[in-house]
Amino acid sequence: MVTRFLKIVVLAGTIAAASSLPAQPPQGSHLDPDENLCATCHGEADLWDEDKRRLYISPESLARDVHFLKGVNCHDCHGGNPTSFDVPEAHSTEVTEESAEWRPFQSPLENVWDSCKNCHKHEWLGLVKGVHAHAGPKDERGRGTPLSCSKCHGEKAHGLLPVADPDSPVYLENQVEMCSECHEEHRHSYERSVHGEGLILSGLVVTAVCADCHGAHGIYYAADRRSTLHGSNVASTCGKCHYFIADRLEKSVHAQTPSEPRPADSDEKKPKHKPSCTSCHQGHHLLHPESLAFQEEQANLCGNCHADLSQGYRVSLHGQLTSLGYEPAANCSDCHGSHEILPIDDPRSRVASGPNRVQTCRKCHQNAVPSFCDFDPHANHKNVRRYPELHAAYQAMNSVMNWVFGLFAVHAFFWFARSLVHALKHGRHRTLGSEGYALVRFNPSQRFLYLLMLVSCLGLIFTGMPLKHSYRPWAQKLSTNLGGFESTSIWHHFFGATLVFVCISYAVRGVASVYRARAHGASWSQVLFGPDSLLPNRRDVRDLLGMLRWFVGLGPKPGFERWTYWEKIDFWAAAIAATVIGGSGLALWYPNVFCRLLPGSALNLAKLIHAEVALYAVSVLFFIHFFNMHFRPEKFPMDLSVLTGLVSEEHLRKARPDYIRRLEREGRLEEMRRSVPPRGRLRLALFAGAMVFSVGLLLLATLIFVSLGE
């Protein structure tokens, strides 16, 4: 039996010599094999039946046992007298004068685990002071006891493997599995983290597992200054692997604890301690810094301290594109850097005014001119303290639109009520039908341009809404279904170019009509302010006052000419809106061209007009136009003049008698008279108009609904 034990010692010694274990000071008794007689019996399999088989210790388990390899013998943990063959003496729980040099035998066997602290004092102190101090079974008083060593290192004390052994329960992936037995809620988030993917997917042995970040025995809550994850310690913890990043962080503005107090009216939060790794890379679900998910979350992380700037980023083009999942969009680190972030007034900063900022902007905007870089990517028109000029512009434009909408609403209310009373009393005007004649209202080119304008406006709203409301889930889903920002931007530009074509065509037609009228001998006054001109004139003022009197029953309804004052308002409001909104859109489409003449801050105003004011203005104009053309009792449910080019002669004789009388005087009435289209064609036009009308109303309702939610 002694010979067998010697074989075990030789085998263990051979493995120890061949292993790569780091040298550690011996802590065991290092008895001579002839003195350690425990294995004489416990290492012989034939001596133990099934009932006591657990007392058999195989040579194989000791051959790789980290304690046995370092000279720790049986009695160092179990106690007793290892030099005696006498069973009672070897297992004596009392110390006699003859056995004073030996520890009492530890019984029951569960007490053996308490012997770990005899050698591992530092680890034991860390355990009883840390979060696992009461994680073990409850004692007789109902209080938790310290977590047993066996809970992590394995229930088999013989054959306890070194931490660096791949078969050890605390080696890398095994450690994650072992910790997950209690901390299951963190397992899946870790597996999806950059560390977990490095371990599981890439098989890296240098990736971080639980103990690398939390510590092995002295584990404390992150708020505890003793914790390896406390704000004051976490950089050192992460720096064990990410040394160069920790070095860059130490030189950055985040390594400097703010000493100056924030202004009283500032929304910025003053951190209680300097930011560190976990301020941005939070929890177990550590996303890859280059992943889209991390980019989308970055503004929230930075916003924990930089609330003002984060809110500005969200409403910026960069933030909106990031919310829509557009990967090339710039986020905080793309401009300011990831770890080597310096104050803006530091000449070395990436965003320092001058060449550095231009170089940073040119990483995405290759042809950026210097003035383009004066654009403020954090500008927030709702922040009156930081951006008073932008806020004032926003308030001014909103006030104008509110006044326009308010005046129209009052006008529409009285008009609707008066028209309804008139229709109930005298009946409605006859619309296009199989009887009677129709007069030409719009020629084919006018109808074509109108339909182009209508489609382009609806298309611009539809493709612009996802970007405007990019932080809303429905907008993100809509953008995805449309092919992402790359696709919607192409369509948006297409519809914008179409609208520019329509505006240019109207301008060319207007110039051509002036040229023709002058060629026929008309004066400038007749050309510009005559009845066929869309420019406002004195008659429009008289008609407006006449309508106001008619609303309240103080006079007859005016006998309008070819163009009424509300139609001119429709036309010029649309022209002004198209010019302003289209001009701002072109500035955003070709920023470098505009920034050769204007400062970069003009792009902030263009963004405000195109994104914030445009949809509100279009909503107001659509609402006004829909009422004027379709919602009035005498027009409901739809005016088909744009679709057919014709209008009922009977309707014109009652609604615009002055226009009919002029046509009769000039002998042009017969020339403009046409037969009413067949009923089938009218129904087709009605169906097509209803479809476009429904789309417009749906978009209008959506705009109003989402605006109310802001």
N, C-alpha and C positions, 0 to 999 in steps of 0.2 A: 504493500500500500504506500509506503514511504517512497518507493521507487516511482510509483504512479504520480505521486504529488510532485516529485522532482521533475518529471516529464512536463507537468503543467507549468512549473516555474520556467523551465527552459523554453517552452513554447511561447509563453508570455514575454519572456525577455527578447526572443527573436522578433516578435511582432513589434514590441516597443522600439527596438533598434531600427526597424525598417519604417516605422511610422514617421509622419511629418509633424507630430505634435510639438508645439512650442515648449521650450524648457520652462518648468515651474519648480519652485522650491518644494522639496519633499515634505509631506505632512503626515505620512503614516509612520508606523513603528519600525518598519523595515526589519522584521524578524528574520532570522536565518531560517531557511526552509525546514531544517531539522527541528526547530523549536515550535513552528506553527503546525500543531498536530490536528487542527480542526478539519483540514481537507482529507486527513487519513480516513475518517469515517464518512464525512459529508460528500467526499468526492468519489465514493465507491457506490455504484448504482445497485449492486447486488444486496446491499444491506437494508434497502428501504422498500417496504411493500407499498401497495397502492394508497393506503390510508395516510402514510407519512412520506409519500413521494415528493412532497413540496420541500422537504428538508434536504433533498439531493441537489448538489451543486455540480453541474457538468463542467468538465475541463474546458469545453469550447466557450462557455459563457465567461469564464475567467480569463481566457486567452485574449479577449478584446476589451476587458473591463478597464475603464479609465483609472479606477482606484487601485486595482491590483497591479496595473502597469506602473503606477507611481509609488508602490511600496506600502499601500494601505492594506493591512491584513484583517482577518476576520474579526478579531477581538477589538480592533479600533472602533468598530461600529456596534458589534453585538455585546461587547464586554466579555467577562468570563476569563478563565485561565487557559490560554491556548497551548500551554506546555504540558498539560496533564491529560493522561488517558483515562483518568477516573471521571466517569460521566457526571456524578453529583458535584465533584470538585470543579470540573471544567465549566459547569453551568450554574455555579453558585451565585445566588443573588445577594449574598452578603460577603463582605470583605473581612477576612481573618488576618491574623498576624502573619501567617505564612504567605498569604496572597495579597498583601497590601499594595504590591506594585501593579495589580490588575484592577480594572473597573468591574463593578458588579455586572452580572449577566442581565441584559435588558429583556424583561418579560412584562407584558406580552410583546410579541414581535413588532406590533405597531409602534412601540416606543423606540424601535431602532432608528426610525426616521428622524427622531429628535437629536440623534447623534450628529447629524449633518452640520449643525451649527458649531460643533467643537472645532472643526477645521475651517468651515466656511463662515467665519464670524461676520465679515463685511456683507456677504450676501444675505445672511440671516437678519442683520440689522436693517438692511434695505427692505427686506420682505415685511418685517413687523412694523415698519414706519410707513410703508407705502399703501397703495390701494388694495392690496391683497391681504392686508393684516387681519381682516375679518371675513375672508372669502371662503374659509374652510368650514367643516361641519360645526354646528353649534354645540357649545358645552352645556353642562347641566343647568346653567343659569340662562340659557337661551342666547348667549352671545356668540358671535362667529369667532372661530379660531383662525390662526394663520393658515394660509393655503399650504398644503403638504408638498414637499419637494417632489414626491412621486406623481403629483398631478400633472406636472410638466415633463419631468425627466423620465417618466415611465414607472410602472408598478414593479418591474423586475429590477431589484437593486443589484443583483449579480448579473453582470453583462451590461452595466451602465456604460454607454458609449460616449466618447468625447463629442463636444458640440460640433466639431468640424467633420465628424464621420457622417457620410450621407445616410446611414441607417439610423442615426440618432433622432429621437422624437422632436428635438429642438433644432434640427438642421433645416434651414431654408423652407422648402415647401412643406416638410413635416411640421415645422413650427407653426405655419399658417393654419394647417389642419388642426393642430393641437389647441391653439388659442381659440379657434372657431368653435370648439366644443362648448365654450362658455359665451363667447362673443360672436355668435352666429350672425347677428345683424350687420356686422362689419365685414364679413367674409366676401360677400358678393361685390360690395363697393371696392374692396381691395383688389379683387380679381380683375375688375374693370379699370383699375387705376394704371398709371404709367409704370409703377413699380410691379404691380401684379402681372401686367402683360409682359414685362421684361422677364419675370420669373417663369410664368406658365407658358407663354407663347414663344418667347425667344430663348428660354432655358439659360438665362444669365445667372451666374453664381455671385455676381457683384451687385445685384439689385437689393434693395432694402426690404427686409421683412420686419415683423413686429418688434423684436428686441432691438433692432438697429435704431429705431426711432424712439420707442418708449422706454428702452432700457430692459435689462433682464430681470433684476430682482428689486432694485430701488425704483419702482414705478410709482409715479405720483400724478395727481391730476394736473392738467396743463396750467391751471391757475396758480399752482404751487411753485414758488421760486426754485425749489429743488428739482422740479421736473425737467427732463431733457427737452420737453416741448414748450417750456415757458418762453415767453417772448424774449427774455434776456439770454436764453440758452439755445434756442432752436437753430440759430445760424451756425453755431458750433456743431450741433448735432448733424445738420444737413451737410455742413462743410467737411465732415469726415469722408463723404463720397464726392460731394460737389465743391471741391476745394477752391477752384478758380472762380466759381460763381460767388461763393461766400466772400472771396477777396474783393470782387467787384462791388458786391453789396455794401461792404464795409466802407468803400470810397464814395458811395452814392449819397444823395440827399436823404434817403431813408435811414441811413445810419446815424443821422444827426437828430437828436430829440429836439422838437420845436421848443424854443425858449421864449419867443415873443408871443404874447397873447393874441388871439384872433380879434378882429374888429367886432364890436358889439352887434352889428347888423349882419355879420357873416353867417352863412349857412354851413360853412366848413366845420367839420368836427375836429377838435384838437385831440389827437390820440393820447391815451394815458402813457403809452410807452412807444418807442420808435418801432415802426413797422419791421416785420421780419418775414421769414419764409412762409410761415403759416398764415400770414395776413392775406396772402394771395393764393397760395396752394393749400387749400383747406381740407381737413378731414382725410378720410381714407380714399375717397373718390377723387384721387389726383388725376386730373385730365392731362393729356399730352399738350404741352404749350402750343403746338402747331395745329391742334385739332380745332375744328369749327366750333365745337361745344365750348372749349376754353375761351375762344375769341368772343363768343356771344356772352359769356359770363364775365369777361374781363371788366366791362364797364361797371357791373354791379360790385365787383371786388374793389375796384379803385374808388367807387362811389361811397364805400363805407367811411372813407375819410374825406374824399373830394366830392361832396354832394353836389355843389354848384356846377362843377366842371362835368360831372357825370351826367347831370340832367341836360346840360348843353350838348354833350356828345350824343345823347339819345335822340335829340331832335335834329341833329346834324345829318348830312348826307352819309357820312361815314357810319354813324350809328344806325341809321335806317337800313343801310345796305347790309350791315352785319346782322341785324335782326331778321332780315329776309334770307340769311344763309349764304350771302355772296362772299366767298372766301377771300378774294383779292381786296376787300374793303379794309381800310386802315383802322386799327384799334389803338388803344393807349400805347402799348409797347412798340408798335411800328413807328411811332413818331418820337416818343420820349425815351425809348429803350426799355429793356427788361429789368436788368439789375444795376447797370451803370447809369442810373438816372441822376442827372445833375440839375441844379436850379436853372430856370430859364435865363436868368441874368448872368449865369456863368458862361464865359466865352467858349468853353469846351462843350456846352450842352448841344444836343442834336437840334433843338428848336430855338437856339439862340438866334436873335435877329441878325440877318446877314447871310454870308455864304453857307453856314452850317444849316440853316433852315431851308435854304434853296436846295441844298444837296439832299436833305431829308425828303422834301416834297418830290424831288425828281426821281426818287426810288419808285414811285407809282406814276407820277405825272412827268414823263421824260422831258417834255418841252416847256416845263413851267418857267415863266418869266419871273424876275424878282418881285414885281408888284403883286403877282398872283399869290405869293407866299405871305402877303399881309392879310389874306383871308383868315378869319377867326373860326376854327373848326368847332369851338365850344359855344359860339354865340347862341344865346337863348333869348328870344324876344319877350318872354314872360318874366325875365329877371330884370326888373327895373333898376336895381342897384348896380349891377355890373354893366348892363347894356341900356342906358337910358335913351340913347338916340334910336336904337332899333325898336325899343318898346314904344317910344313916341310915334314912330312910323306905323307900327302895327295898330296902335290905338286910333290914329288918324284915319287909316284906311278902313278899319272896322266901323268907325263912327260914320264915315261917308256911306258905307253899305247899309248900316242900320237906318240912317235917315232915308236913303233911297227906298229901302224895303218898307219902312214905316209909312212914308208918304203914299207909296203904291198900295199898301194894305188898306189905308183909309179910302183911297180912290176906288179900289176894287170893291170894297164893302158897299159903298153907296151905289156904285154902278150895278153890282149884282142885284141889290135890293130893288132899285128902280127898274132894271130890265125885267126882273121877275114879275113885278106888278104889271108892267106894260104887256108882257107876254101873256099873262093870265087874263088881262082885260081885252086885248086886241088880237091875240094870237101871235105866233112866231112868223118870221119871214120865211118864204118858201126857199128851200135850198135846191141844189141841182136835182132835177127830176126828169121824168120822161116828157113832161109838158113844158112849153115855153122855150125861151132862148137863154143862151149864156153869152157872156162877154169875156174877151180875153183879158186875164189879169196878169199872168206871167208868161213870157215866151220860153221856149225850150231851154235856152242857155241860162236864163235866170233860175229856172227850176233845177237844172243840173247843178249849178253852183250852190243853191240852197241845200240840196240833198247832200252834196259833198261836205258842206259846212256842218250840217247836222250829224252826219256819220263821224266826221273827224272830231267834233266836240264830244260826242258820246264815247268814242274810242279813247280820247285823251283822258276823260274822267275814269273810264274803266281801267285803263292801264296805269293811271297815276295813283289811284286809290290804294293799292298795296304798299307803295312806297310811303305815302303820306301817313298811313296807319300801320306801319310795319311792325309795331310792338304788339298788335292784336293777333290772336291765333288765326282768325278767319282771313286776315290779310296775308299772313304767311302761307296758309294753305292755298289761297287763290293764286299767289305768286308762283308757288310750286306747280300748281296745275297748269299755269300758263307757260311753264318752261323755265321759271326762275327769272332773276333780274335781267340776265342777258337777253332773253326773249322779250320780256315786257318793255325793255328800253328800246329795242329795235322797233316794236310796234308803236310805242309812244312817239318816237322820232318820226316814224312814217306818218302818223296822224298829224303831228305838228307840221311837217312839211306840206301835207295836204292843205291844212288850214292857211299856211302862208301862201300857197298857190291860190286859194280862194280869195284871200284879201288882195293879192296883187291883181287878180282878174277883175274884181270889183273896181279897183282903182283905175285899171286900164279902161274898163267899160265907162266909168264916170268921165274920164278925160275924153274918150271918144264921143260920148253924147254931147259934151260941151262943144266939141269941135264941130259936130254936125249941126247943132242948133245955131252956132255962130255963122256957119256957112249958109244957113237959110235966112240969115238976116236978123236973128233974135238978138236983143240987147243983153248986156251982162246982167242987168237986173232981172230980166225975164229968165235967163239961163239959170242964175243962182237962186233966185227966190220965187220963181214961177210955180204954178200948180203941179208941174211934173217933177219938180226938184225935191230931193230929200233933205235939203237944208232947212232948218227952222226959219219961219217967217212970222210976220205980224198976224196973219190969219190963224196960225196955230194958237197964239195967245187968246184971240177972240173965241176960238172953238173950245179951248180949255175952260174959259170963264163961262161960256154957254153951257157946257156939260155940267159944271158945278151948279148952275142955276137949275138945270133940268133935274139933277139928282134930288133937289129939295122941292121940286114942283113950282119953281118961280119963273119958268120960261120953257119954250119949246126946245127940242133936241136940235143941235146944229145940223145943217145940211152939208156934210163933209165933202171935200174934194178927193182927188185920187189917193193922196197920202194923208192920213190923219196924224194928229200930234203924238198919239201913243205908238203908232207904227214908226215914226221918226225916232222916238225915244228908243224903241227896240233896236232899230238899225244902228244908231250911233252908240248906244250903250254896248252893243255887241262889237262894234268896230273898235271902240276904245279898249274894251276888255281884251280883245284879240291882240291889239297892239301892245298893251302893257304886259299881259301874261305871255304872249308870244315873244316879246322882246326880252323879258326876264328868262324865258326858257332858252332862247338863243344864247344868252350870256352864260347860262349854266352848261349849255352844249359845247360852246366854243369859248371857254373862260380865258384862254391865253390871248385870243384876238381882242376881247374886250379889255383885258388887263393891260394891254399896250397903251390904252387911252385912259383907263379908269383905275383907281386904286383897288386892291384886293377886297377891301371892305365893301365895295359895291356888290360883290358876289353874295355877301350876307343879306343885303337888301333884296337882291334878285331872288335868293332862296326864299326869303320871307314872302315876297309877292307871289312867286310861282307855287309855293307849297301851301302856305297858310291862307292867303287872301284869295287865291285863284278859285278854290273850290267853293268858298263862301260866295264870291261874286257870281260864279257860274250858276250856283243854286238860286240866287236871287233873280238872275236874268231868266233862267229857265222858268221859274215860277211865274214871273211877270208875263213872259211870252206865252206860256201855256194858258194863262187866264185870258189874255187879250185875244188869243186865236181860237181857243177851244172851250173854255169853261163858261163863257158868257151864255146866258139862256138863249139868246138869238143865234148862237153858233154851236151849242152843244148838240151831239157829242164830238163833232170834229169838223174843221174847216178843210175842205178838199181842194182849195184853190191852188196850193203849191203842187199837189200831186197831179191834178188834171190841167192846171193852167187856166181854168175857167171859174167863173162865179155867176150865180143866178142873176139874170137881168132884173127880175122882180125884187130880189134882195137889194141890189144896188139902187134901184129907184126909191126904195124906202129908207135905206141906210145912208146913201150918198147922193141925194137928189141934185146937189150942185154939180157934181161930177158928170152926171147923165145930161144935165142941161148944157154943160159946156161941150160935151161930145156932139150933141144935137146941133148946137150953134156952129161948130167947126165942121159939121158934115162927116164925122168919123164914126158915128154910131153903127151904121150898117157895115162899115169896114171891119169893125171889131166884133160884130155879132156872129155867133157860131151855134150850131145845133148841139143839143145836150148829148153827151156820149151814151151808148147803150147801157141798160141797167146792169148787165154783167160786168162791164168795164168799171162802172161806178162802185160795184160791190168789191171788185178786186182792189181798187184804189182805197176803199174804206178799210179792207182787211190789212193791206200793207201799211196804211197809216196807223191803224190800231196797234200793229206790232211795234213799229218804231215808237209810237206814243207810249206804249206799255214799258218798253225798255227805258225810255227817258224818265217816266214816273218812278220806276223801280230804282234807278240810280239816284234820283232826287230824294226819294224816301230813305235810301241807304245813307246818303250824305247827311240828311237831317238827323237820322237816328244815331249815327256814330259821332256826330258833333255834339249831340246832347249828352253823350257818355263821357265827354272830356271835361 
